Amino acid sequence: MTADPRVKDIGDIRTAHLFDMVVDLDPPLPFGSGPYGRRVLFGAAGGTFHGPRLHGDVLPGGGDWALIGPDGTICLDIRLTLRTHDGALLYMTYGGRWVNPPAPDALADPDPTRYYFRTTPLFETGAEPYAWLNGTVCVGSGYPVEGGLAYKISQIL
């Protein structure tokens, strides 16, 4: 089969490091099993983010309304509020997937090379110095840390 002649070479996708983030978590709140899987709220208790163009704090009150499927795959549904070092508020949302190897306590596995934990962050803000984030699509990789989760977030250029 030949390639469609309308397909053009637009180059590879390039990224640039945006920031590293640690989200401290409250104890999980299990909703139980429903029609789509097991729903659990992992509430954000705080945290920090730091990168070359912005840094600040993760505010308490957001979280991940995770859906855990029958195969153990976690579908992420995360909403956070970030406050930059100069007081700007950023609304950050992302979905993604966390696929763990079969193990009795895979969520506690500290080795990020043993699982697939990827996210797709988007931002909203009315703060002029950070308005460029409103049109930015990002990708991230996550991993567990003591008391929460950490992420490496990259901007897609």
MIKOL-347176 format. One record per residue (C-alpha): residue in one letter; x, y, z. Coordinates in steps of 0.001 Angstrom, whole numbers, plus 524288, in hexadecimal, padded with zeros to 5 digits. Layout:
aXYZ ...
***
This chain:
m800008000080000 t8056980D817FC91 a804EF8196980534 d7FA718238F802C6 p8009682E357FA24 r7FA5F838C4802B6 v8032E8350980E16 k80E6F83EB380FA6 d81B1583DF081731 i8196E8482E821CE g82526843F6829DF d8261E83D41836DC i81F568422484303 r828E9849C084B79 t8279D84CDC859EA a82DE0855C6863F3 h82E26853EE872B1 l8237E85C4A878F9 f82492858548874B d825C084D7D89148 m81A8D84C6A89AEC v81803845188A790 v809EB843BB8AC0E d807F583FDD8BA37 l7FBD7837708BBE8 d7F13E836378C629 p7ECEB828738C9EF p7E5348227C8BEAC l7D658823028BEAE p7D0D9816C78B818 f7C37D8185C8B1B8 g7C2B0809B68AF65 s7C042802058A30C g7B6DD807D489958 p7B2E3804F788B75 y7C01780962885D2 g7C9798046189035 r7CE398082D89DB5 r7CE23816F689FFB v7D7B781CA78A9F1 l7DA6582AEE8AD36 f7E8A382DBA8AFE9 g7E76283B888B571 a7F272845428B3FF a7F77D84A0D8C123 g8018F853658BB3C g80EBB8528A8B49C t8184685A318AC4C f81C6585BF089E24 h828FA8614F8989D g82DD1863A188ACE p835C086D22882A1 r82A368764C87FA9 l82146874BD88B74 h820EF86F7A89949 g8184E86FBC8A545 d80EE58679E8AD54 v8044D85D918AAE5 l7F89E8620A8B2ED p7F0728589C8BB0D g7E2DF855328B62E g7E4F484F108A8E3 g7E723840DC8A637 d7E606834FA89DA4 w7D8B382ED189BF2 a7DF34822378977C l7D7E48170489131 i7DE40809C3892FD g7DA2E7FFF9888AA p7D8CA7F14C88A41 d7E6827EF44884BC g7EC577F8CA88EC3 t7EEB3803C7884FD i7EC46810E788B7A c7E57881B3688328 l7E9B18286F88878 d7E0718341B889BD i7E84383EBA8909E r7E54684CED893C7 l7EEE58557089B32 t7F0DC863AB89E9A l7FEC6868AA89DE1 r8034C875978A3B0 t80F9787B3289D90 h81A44881A68A59D d8149888F088A1C8 g8069088BAF8A5A1 a80065887D489892 l7F67987CC9898C3 l7F7348720A88E94 y7EC87867E688C80 m7F2E085B2488845 t7EB3784F6A88357 y7EFF0842A287DF3 g7EBD68350E87A8A g7F47D8299287810 r7F72F81B7A87B15 w7FEAE81473885BC v800FB80646881EB n807447FE1988C8D p80D967F0C888B88 p805F57E5D689204 a80A307E6308A041 p803767E5F08AD84 d8073B7F41D8B0A0 a80A727F9FF8A35F l80615807A98A791 a81119807FF8B179 d81B91803B18A7BF p825BF80EA68A7F9 d82C6C80A8389B3F p826B0812FA89046 t82CD480A5F885DF r8236B7FF538899C y816E78061A88555 y8110080F8D87B8F f80C5D81C49881E6 r809CC826E0877B9 t801A48334387819 t7FCF383E1286EEA p7FC7484AF58769A l7F537857318722B f7F4BA86477878DB e7EB928701387A87 t7EEFC87D348806D g7EB3288B7687FAB a7F8AB88FC48845C e7FF298971487921 p80D31892A887BF3 y808B58847987A8F a7FE858860486FB6 w8078B87E6B866A6 l803B58723886E67 n7F59F873618698C g7F9E886ED385C0A t8039D8649386098 v80204855D686010 c80AD584DE5868F1 v80E9D83FF186BC5 g8132183A778789D s8188C82E7F87F48 g814F882B5788D3C y81A10822F689835 p816FB820E38A6A5 v81EEF827A78B139 e81D98827588BFF4 g810A082DB88C338 g80C4C8301C8B546 l80F9E8304C8A6E7 a819F18372E89ECD y8194A83B3389087 k8229F83FD088611 i81AA8848D187D23 s81F3584C8286F7E q8195F8566E86639 i816E7851AF8585F l81D5585B9884F5F 
***
